[in-house]
Amino acid sequence: MDLSGQEKKTAAPVPSEIAQNLKVADENAAFKYDESARNIVAQKSVLAYILKSALDEYAAYTVQEIAEKFIEGEPELRKVAVHQDHPDRQDDSGMMSGDDKIEGKPTADKSQRDGTVYFDIRFIAVLPSDGSRIEILINCEIQNNDTPGYPIPKRGIYYTARMISSQRGTIFKNQEYGKIKKCVSIWLCEDTADARSDTINRYSFTEECLRGDFREAKKDYDLMTVVVLRLGRKGEESEDNAIRLLSKMFSMDLSYEDKLDALRNEFKISVSREMSEEVQSVCNLSMGVLNKGISVGEMKKAKETAYELRDMGLPDEKIARAVKVSMDTLQEWFAEREALLVK
C-alpha cells in the first residue's frame, strides 16, 4: 500500500514474442493484400474498363481500344509521394493481354512505416482528339472502405490539386498556365454498405454564366475531376462493367476459379501466370478478415455481443465502439438479424 492507501497498479505486461510475431504477420498479410490488389487493377485491360465507366471522353470506345491506344508510357505504382514535403520513392530496380501491366512492385511496408504517402497508381491517358496530342494525368486509388473517417471526395480533390501543382517546373514554368494538363483521381472502394454499393459519383469543375452568354472553352477549366466507384456485394451483379469486374475480383464469396473464369470469358482478359497469382493472393488474404483484424470465430462472437448490447438498450454508437466495428458494419449486422427474425 502506498501513502494514499491505494494499492499500486502493476504495469501492463509486455506483449510476448509470439504476440509480436502474430502482429507482424497480420501487418505483412495486409501489405501483401494491398500489393496484390494494386497489381490486379494495374493491368491496362482493367484500367481500360475503369476509364470507360469513369470518364465521358472514353465512353464511345471499346475497352480494347482504350487499353491499346489511350493508356501510354510507363505508369507508376506507389512511386510518387502525395505530399509536397515528402520524397518520391527511388527506383528499386482479340483478347487483351493480361501481361500488359503497370511495372514496378515496391513493397508497401516501408512507406507505411516511414509515414510517406504515395499515389497508388499513376499513369498518362491520351485523349481521343482530331488535333494535337492531349494528355490526362490519372491517379487510381484502392480504398478498403468508403467511410474512413473523412469524406473521400475531399481527399480526391487534394490529390488532384497536388497533381496540378506538381506540374510546375516540369510541364509548365513561370506564367505558362495554358500548358497545365487535366488531372483525374479515381477511387475504388471495396468494402461498401449495400445502400451505397454499385454506385459511381463524379465531381468536377463546371462553368456558370451569371450574366451574359460568353463561355470559356471547356478544356481551359475542366482540369480537376474526382470519381468514386463503390463496389461491394451488389456490385457483383452491376450493369456497369467496371463495377462488376472490380467487385468480382475483390469478392470474398467468389472462388479463385470463378474469378479467373470471369476475367477470361466475361471480360475477355487473358490471364498471365503473374496475374493469376495475384488473384490467388487476394482470395487467400480475405479482406473481410484483414480489414477488421479479427478471425471468423471472433467475428461471430462480436456479432452476438452486439445483439446482446442492443437488447439491453445501449445506443448503436456505443455498441460500435464496444465491438470495434464501423457503424456501417454494425447496421449490416442488425439488418441481417432482423431478416432472420422475420423468417
C-alpha positions in Angstrom: 0.0 0.0 0.0 1.3 3.5 -0.8 0.7 6.6 1.4 -2.6 7.3 -0.3 -3.9 3.9 0.8 -4.4 2.7 -2.7 -2.8 -0.5 -3.9 -0.2 0.1 -6.6 -1.2 -1.0 -10.1 1.1 -3.4 -11.8 2.5 -2.4 -15.1 0.8 -3.9 -18.2 2.6 -7.0 -19.3 4.9 -6.6 -22.3 3.5 -8.4 -25.3 5.1 -11.8 -25.7 7.3 -12.6 -28.7 4.5 -14.8 -30.1 2.0 -11.9 -29.9 4.5 -9.6 -31.6 5.2 -12.1 -34.3 1.5 -12.6 -34.9 1.0 -8.8 -35.2 3.8 -8.5 -37.7 2.3 -11.5 -39.7 -1.0 -9.7 -39.8 0.6 -6.5 -41.0 2.6 -8.3 -43.6 -0.6 -10.1 -44.8 -2.4 -6.7 -45.1 0.5 -5.2 -47.1 0.5 -8.2 -49.4 -3.2 -8.0 -49.9 -2.9 -4.3 -50.8 0.0 -5.0 -53.2 -1.9 -7.8 -54.9 -5.0 -5.6 -55.3 -2.9 -2.9 -56.9 -1.3 -5.3 -59.3 -4.7 -6.5 -60.4 -6.0 -3.0 -61.0 -2.7 -2.0 -62.7 -3.4 -4.2 -65.7 -4.1 -2.0 -68.6 -7.0 -4.1 -69.6 -8.6 -3.5 -66.1 -7.8 0.2 -66.2 -9.5 0.4 -69.6 -12.8 -0.7 -68.0 -12.4 1.9 -65.3 -11.7 4.7 -67.8 -14.7 3.8 -69.9 -17.0 3.9 -66.9 -15.5 6.9 -65.2 -14.8 9.4 -68.0 -17.0 10.6 -70.8 -14.0 11.1 -73.0 -13.7 7.3 -73.4 -17.3 6.2 -73.2 -17.7 5.7 -77.0 -14.6 3.5 -77.3 -14.2 -0.2 -76.7 -12.1 -1.3 -73.7 -9.7 -2.9 -76.1 -9.2 0.4 -78.0 -8.7 2.2 -74.7 -6.1 -0.3 -73.4 -4.2 -0.4 -76.7 -4.4 3.2 -77.9 -5.0 5.5 -75.0 -3.1 4.3 -72.0 0.5 5.2 -72.6 4.0 5.1 -71.3 5.3 3.5 -68.1 2.7 4.1 -65.4 3.9 4.3 -61.8 3.0 2.1 -58.9 3.4 3.7 -55.4 6.4 5.7 -56.5 5.4 9.4 -56.4 4.7 11.0 -53.0 1.4 12.7 -52.5 2.6 15.4 -50.1 4.9 18.1 -51.4 7.4 17.8 -48.5 7.8 14.0 -48.8 10.4 12.5 -51.1 9.4 10.3 -54.1 10.4 6.6 -53.8 13.6 5.7 -55.5 13.6 3.0 -58.1 14.1 -0.5 -56.8 15.4 -1.7 -59.7 -8.8 -10.5 -79.9 -8.3 -10.7 -76.2 -6.4 -8.0 -74.3 -3.2 -9.2 -72.8 -3.0 -9.9 -69.2 0.8 -9.4 -69.3 0.5 -5.8 -70.3 0.5 -4.2 -66.8 2.0 -1.3 -64.9 5.6 -2.2 -63.9 7.2 -1.7 -60.6 6.4 -3.5 -57.3 8.0 -1.6 -54.4 7.0 -3.1 -51.1 4.3 -1.3 -49.2 5.5 -1.8 -45.6 8.4 0.7 -45.8 6.1 3.5 -46.9 3.6 2.6 -44.2 6.2 2.8 -41.5 8.1 5.9 -42.6 5.0 7.9 -42.9 5.3 8.7 -46.6 2.0 8.5 -48.6 2.3 7.5 -52.2 -0.1 7.6 -55.1 -1.3 4.0 -55.6 -1.3 4.1 -59.4 -0.4 7.0 -61.7 -0.4 6.9 -65.5 -1.0 9.0 -68.6 -4.0 8.6 -70.8 -4.2 10.2 -74.2 -7.5 12.0 -75.1 -9.1 11.0 -78.4 -8.9 14.1 -80.5 -8.7 15.2 -84.1 -6.0 17.8 -83.5 -2.9 18.0 -81.3 -2.0 15.4 -78.7 -3.8 15.9 -75.4 -2.9 14.1 -72.2 -4.7 13.4 -68.9 -2.8 12.6 -65.7 -4.7 9.9 -63.9 -4.3 8.6 -60.4 -6.2 5.5 -59.2 -6.6 4.7 -55.5 -7.9 1.5 -53.9 -9.7 2.2 -50.7 -10.6 -0.6 -48.3 -13.8 1.0 -47.2 -15.7 4.2 -48.2 -16.2 5.6 -44.6 -12.6 6.0 -43.4 -13.4 8.9 -41.1 -13.2 11.7 -43.7 -15.0 12.4 -47.0 -13.3 10.6 -49.9 -14.2 13.4 -52.4 -12.2 15.9 -50.3 -9.2 13.6 -50.3 -9.6 13.1 -54.0 -9.7 16.9 -54.6 -6.5 17.2 -52.5 -4.8 14.6 -54.7 -5.8 16.3 -57.9 -4.6 19.6 -56.5 -1.3 18.1 -55.8 -1.1 16.6 -59.3 -1.8 20.1 -60.7 0.8 21.9 -58.5 3.5 19.3 -59.2 3.3 20.2 -62.9 5.1 23.5 -62.2 8.7 23.2 -63.2 8.2 20.2 -65.4 5.2 20.7 -67.6 4.9 24.5 -67.3 7.2 27.3 -66.0 6.5 30.8 -64.8 3.3 32.1 -66.3 2.7 29.2 -68.8 -0.6 28.1 -67.2 -2.1 27.2 -70.5 0.1 24.1 -70.5 -1.5 22.6 -67.4 -2.8 19.1 -68.0 -6.1 17.8 -66.7 -5.8 15.6 -63.6 -8.2 12.8 -62.6 -8.3 10.9 -59.3 -10.3 7.7 -59.3 -11.2 6.0 -56.0 -12.2 2.3 -55.9 -14.0 1.5 -52.6 -14.1 -2.3 -51.9 -15.9 -2.7 -48.5 -19.1 -0.7 -49.1 -22.5 -1.0 -47.4 -25.3 -2.3 -49.7 -27.0 1.1 -49.6 -24.1 2.7 -51.4 -22.8 -0.4 -53.3 -22.9 -0.3 -57.1 -22.6 3.5 -57.5 -20.4 5.9 -59.3 -20.1 9.6 -58.4 -18.1 12.2 -60.3 -17.0 15.7 -59.1 -15.6 18.3 -61.5 -15.4 22.0 -62.3 -18.3 23.5 -64.3 -18.8 27.0 -65.7 -21.8 29.0 -64.6 -22.7 32.1 -66.6 -24.1 34.6 -64.1 -24.5 37.4 -66.6 -24.3 37.4 -70.4 -23.6 34.4 -72.7 -19.9 34.4 -73.0 -18.3 31.0 -72.4 -14.7 29.8 -72.0 -13.5 26.7 -73.8 -14.2 23.7 -71.5 -10.6 22.5 -71.9 -9.4 25.7 -70.1 -11.2 25.0 -66.8 -12.1 21.3 -66.8 -8.8 20.4 -65.2 -9.7 18.5 -62.0 -12.0 15.5 -61.7 -12.6 13.1 -58.9 -14.6 9.8 -59.5 -15.6 7.4 -56.7 -16.7 3.9 -57.6 -18.3 2.0 -54.8 -18.2 -1.8 -55.2 -19.5 -4.3 -52.7 -21.9 -7.2 -52.9 -24.4 -5.5 -55.1 -21.6 -4.6 -57.5 -21.1 -8.2 -58.5 -24.4 -8.1 -60.4 -24.0 -4.5 -61.7 -24.9 -3.5 -65.2 -21.7 -1.4 -65.2 -18.8 -3.5 -66.5 -16.1 -1.8 -64.3 -18.1 -2.1 -61.1 -18.9 -5.7 -61.9 -15.3 -6.6 -62.8 -13.8 -5.0 -59.7 -16.5 -6.2 -57.3 -15.9 -9.8 -58.5 -12.1 -9.5 -58.2 -12.4 -8.3 -54.6 -15.3 -10.5 -53.6 -15.0 -12.7 -50.5 -17.6 -15.1 -51.8 -16.3 -15.9 -55.3 -13.7 -18.6 -55.6 -10.3 -18.3 -57.3 -11.6 -20.4 -60.2 -14.8 -18.2 -60.6 -12.7 -15.1 -60.7 -10.4 -16.4 -63.4 -13.4 -17.6 -65.4 -14.9 -14.1 -65.2 -11.7 -12.5 -66.4 -11.3 -14.8 -69.3 -14.9 -15.4 -70.5 -16.9 -12.4 -69.2 -14.4 -9.6 -69.6 -12.1 -11.1 -72.4 -8.9 -10.6 -70.5 -6.2 -13.2 -71.0 -4.7 -14.1 -67.6 -1.0 -14.4 -67.3 0.7 -16.5 -64.6 1.6 -13.4 -62.7 -2.0 -12.1 -62.7 -3.3 -15.5 -61.7 -1.0 -15.5 -58.7 -2.2 -12.0 -57.7 -5.9 -13.2 -57.9 -5.0 -16.2 -55.8 -3.3 -13.9 -53.2 -6.4 -11.7 -52.9 -8.5 -14.8 -52.4 -6.3 -16.2 -49.7 -6.0 -13.0 -47.8 -9.6 -12.3 -47.1 -10.0 -8.6 -46.8 -13.1 -9.0 -44.7 -10.9 -10.5 -42.0 -7.9 -8.3 -42.5 -9.9 -5.1 -42.5 -11.4 -5.9 -39.2 -8.4 -7.5 -37.7 -10.3 -10.5 -36.3 -10.9 -14.1 -37.1 -14.2 -15.6 -38.3 -14.8 -17.0 -34.9 -14.2 -13.7 -33.2 -16.5 -12.1 -35.8 -19.3 -14.4 -34.7 -18.7 -13.6 -31.1 -18.6 -9.8 -31.8 -22.0 -10.1 -33.5 -23.5 -11.9 -30.6 -22.2 -9.3 -28.2 -23.6 -6.5 -30.4 -27.0 -8.2 -30.4 -27.0 -8.5 -26.6 -25.9 -4.9 -26.1 -28.7 -3.7 -28.3 -31.3 -5.8 -26.5 -30.0 -4.1 -23.3 -30.9 -0.7 -24.9 -27.3 0.5 -25.5 -27.1 3.2 -28.3 -25.6 2.0 -31.6 -22.7 4.3 -31.4 -21.5 2.8 -28.1 -22.1 -0.7 -29.4 -19.9 0.0 -32.4 -17.1 1.3 -30.2 -17.5 -1.7 -27.8 -17.2 -4.4 -30.5 -14.7 -2.2 -32.6 -16.5 -2.1 -35.9 -17.8 0.8 -38.1 -21.4 2.0 -37.9 -21.9 0.7 -41.4 -20.8 -2.8 -40.4 -23.0 -2.7 -37.3 -26.0 -1.7 -39.2 -25.4 -4.6 -41.7 -25.3 -7.0 -38.7 -28.6 -5.7 -37.3 -30.2 -5.9 -40.8 -29.1 -9.5 -41.1 -30.5 -10.3 -37.7 -33.9 -8.6 -38.5 -34.1 -10.6 -41.7 -33.6 -13.8 -39.9 -36.2 -12.9 -37.2 -38.7 -12.2 -40.0 -38.1 -15.6 -41.4 
